[in-house]
Amino acid sequence: MRLELLLVDISILYTILEKGNEKLVIKLADLTHPIFQAHFPDNHILPAFCHLDILSQVFDEAILKLQRLKLNGKVYPNEIITYEVITKKNQKKINIFNTKNLKVGTIIYEC
């Protein structure tokens, strides 16, 4: 199942609800999506790498160097996720919030 996870089109994992320079809001697919089926079959959560793939795809930029990726909460199928974007030169700090507006993580990367 892990190899199949690499072959999944990430763009069908989410729907963009709002997109701006400082904020991205998406709605995740339901638990039947292959990403959630593979990670984990009995506890469906969004894998950390998917946050990076989503950000890279939506903002059409390469993540050159990951400086920090800290998740302190789980993200489940069907959730509405808000990415709060703070840009400084070629660096982005992203705070991640779940449907309940609880901060579930932070990502810092160079682009």
C-alpha positions as a Markdown table, in Angstrom:
| # | Residue | x | y | z |
|---|---|---|---|---|
| 1 | Met | 0.0 | 0.0 | 0.0 |
| 2 | Arg | 2.9 | 2.4 | 0.6 |
| 3 | Leu | 4.1 | 2.4 | -3.0 |
| 4 | Glu | 0.5 | 3.1 | -4.1 |
| 5 | Leu | 0.5 | 6.2 | -1.9 |
| 6 | Leu | 3.3 | 7.7 | -4.0 |
| 7 | Leu | 1.3 | 7.3 | -7.1 |
| 8 | Val | -1.8 | 9.2 | -5.9 |
| 9 | Asp | -2.7 | 12.6 | -7.5 |
| 10 | Ile | -2.5 | 14.9 | -4.5 |
| 11 | Ser | -4.7 | 17.5 | -6.2 |
| 12 | Ile | -7.8 | 15.4 | -5.7 |
| 13 | Leu | -7.1 | 15.3 | -2.0 |
| 14 | Tyr | -8.4 | 18.8 | -1.3 |
| 15 | Thr | -10.7 | 21.6 | -2.6 |
| 16 | Ile | -9.5 | 25.2 | -2.3 |
| 17 | Leu | -12.1 | 27.3 | -0.5 |
| 18 | Glu | -10.0 | 30.5 | -0.2 |
| 19 | Lys | -6.6 | 31.4 | -1.5 |
| 20 | Gly | -4.6 | 34.6 | -0.9 |
| 21 | Asn | -1.0 | 35.6 | -0.3 |
| 22 | Glu | -1.4 | 35.3 | 3.5 |
| 23 | Lys | -4.1 | 32.6 | 3.8 |
| 24 | Leu | -5.1 | 29.3 | 2.2 |
| 25 | Val | -8.2 | 27.4 | 3.2 |
| 26 | Ile | -8.9 | 23.9 | 1.9 |
| 27 | Lys | -11.4 | 21.2 | 2.5 |
| 28 | Leu | -10.0 | 17.7 | 2.6 |
| 29 | Ala | -11.5 | 14.7 | 0.9 |
| 30 | Asp | -13.4 | 12.0 | 2.8 |
| 31 | Leu | -11.8 | 8.9 | 4.3 |
| 32 | Thr | -12.3 | 6.9 | 1.1 |
| 33 | His | -9.4 | 8.9 | -0.5 |
| 34 | Pro | -6.3 | 6.6 | -1.0 |
| 35 | Ile | -4.1 | 8.8 | 1.1 |
| 36 | Phe | -6.4 | 8.3 | 4.2 |
| 37 | Gln | -6.8 | 4.6 | 3.4 |
| 38 | Ala | -3.0 | 4.1 | 3.5 |
| 39 | His | -2.3 | 6.4 | 6.4 |
| 40 | Phe | -3.4 | 4.7 | 8.6 |
| 41 | Pro | -6.1 | 2.1 | 7.8 |
| 42 | Asp | -7.5 | 2.1 | 11.3 |
| 43 | Asn | -6.7 | 5.8 | 12.2 |
| 44 | His | -7.2 | 7.9 | 9.1 |
| 45 | Ile | -5.0 | 11.1 | 9.4 |
| 46 | Leu | -3.3 | 13.3 | 6.9 |
| 47 | Pro | 0.4 | 12.5 | 6.5 |
| 48 | Ala | 2.8 | 15.3 | 7.2 |
| 49 | Phe | 4.3 | 15.2 | 3.7 |
| 50 | Cys | 0.9 | 16.0 | 2.3 |
| 51 | His | 1.0 | 19.5 | 3.9 |
| 52 | Leu | 4.2 | 20.2 | 2.0 |
| 53 | Asp | 2.8 | 18.8 | -1.3 |
| 54 | Ile | -0.4 | 20.9 | -1.0 |
| 55 | Leu | 1.5 | 24.1 | -0.3 |
| 56 | Ser | 4.0 | 23.5 | -3.0 |
| 57 | Gln | 1.2 | 22.7 | -5.5 |
| 58 | Val | -1.2 | 25.6 | -4.6 |
| 59 | Phe | 1.5 | 28.3 | -4.4 |
| 60 | Asp | 3.4 | 26.8 | -7.4 |
| 61 | Glu | 6.7 | 26.9 | -5.8 |
| 62 | Ala | 9.5 | 24.5 | -4.9 |
| 63 | Ile | 10.4 | 23.9 | -1.3 |
| 64 | Leu | 14.1 | 24.2 | -1.4 |
| 65 | Lys | 14.9 | 23.6 | 2.3 |
| 66 | Leu | 12.7 | 22.5 | 5.0 |
| 67 | Gln | 13.7 | 24.2 | 8.2 |
| 68 | Arg | 10.9 | 23.0 | 10.5 |
| 69 | Leu | 7.8 | 20.8 | 10.4 |
| 70 | Lys | 6.1 | 20.4 | 13.7 |
| 71 | Leu | 2.7 | 18.8 | 14.0 |
| 72 | Asn | 1.1 | 18.9 | 17.4 |
| 73 | Gly | -2.3 | 17.8 | 16.3 |
| 74 | Lys | -3.9 | 15.4 | 13.9 |
| 75 | Val | -5.7 | 16.4 | 10.7 |
| 76 | Tyr | -8.6 | 14.1 | 9.7 |
| 77 | Pro | -10.6 | 13.5 | 6.5 |
| 78 | Asn | -13.3 | 16.1 | 5.6 |
| 79 | Glu | -11.7 | 18.8 | 7.8 |
| 80 | Ile | -11.3 | 22.4 | 6.7 |
| 81 | Ile | -7.7 | 23.3 | 7.1 |
| 82 | Thr | -6.4 | 26.9 | 7.2 |
| 83 | Tyr | -2.8 | 27.7 | 6.4 |
| 84 | Glu | -1.7 | 31.1 | 7.7 |
| 85 | Val | 1.2 | 32.3 | 5.6 |
| 86 | Ile | 3.9 | 34.7 | 6.8 |
| 87 | Thr | 6.5 | 35.5 | 4.0 |
| 88 | Lys | 9.9 | 37.0 | 4.6 |
| 89 | Lys | 12.1 | 37.2 | 1.5 |
| 90 | Asn | 12.5 | 33.6 | 0.3 |
| 91 | Gln | 11.2 | 32.0 | 3.6 |
| 92 | Lys | 7.7 | 31.1 | 4.5 |
| 93 | Lys | 6.3 | 30.3 | 7.9 |
| 94 | Ile | 3.0 | 28.5 | 7.8 |
| 95 | Asn | 0.8 | 28.0 | 10.8 |
| 96 | Ile | -1.8 | 25.2 | 10.3 |
| 97 | Phe | -5.3 | 25.3 | 11.9 |
| 98 | Asn | -8.0 | 22.7 | 11.9 |
| 99 | Thr | -11.7 | 22.9 | 11.6 |
| 100 | Lys | -12.0 | 23.9 | 15.2 |
| 101 | Asn | -9.5 | 26.7 | 14.6 |
| 102 | Leu | -6.9 | 25.0 | 16.8 |
| 103 | Lys | -3.3 | 25.2 | 15.8 |
| 104 | Val | -2.1 | 21.8 | 14.8 |
| 105 | Gly | 1.3 | 22.6 | 13.3 |
| 106 | Thr | 3.9 | 24.9 | 11.9 |
| 107 | Ile | 6.1 | 24.6 | 8.8 |
| 108 | Ile | 9.0 | 26.8 | 8.0 |
| 109 | Tyr | 10.7 | 26.5 | 4.6 |
| 110 | Glu | 12.8 | 28.3 | 2.0 |
| 111 | Cys | 11.4 | 28.6 | -1.5 |
